[in-house]
Amino acid sequence: KFMAALMATTYRGPVCIEVEDPTFGKTLAGRQDALRVAGNALVGLHMAGQEDAISEIIRMSCDESPERRITSAWAMGRLAGAEFTARLMEMVRDPIGISRF
């Protein structure tokens, strides 16, 4: 709802979504929901022309959290942009194997 309302305005600046919000962070399912929200928001921002979303997705792919890296890989796959090719090739060699989820 927030992103839809934001995109309905003329604002096109940066947006920060806090995924450690207590609403999400109390359970594993809540944290997974938060990551889905973050991934979907980044995809939506990119599709709406917010070029900073690409760097945020790539930054997320370097996070120490495997779950955040999985989310970034999903977002890269969803957008299927050539700008993600180099990072995806690196992620294939991820020692945890998250890129194969």
Helices and strands as residue ranges (DSSP letters): H 2-7, H 22-25, H 28-47, H 52-60, H 66-79, G 82-84, H 85-91, G 98-100
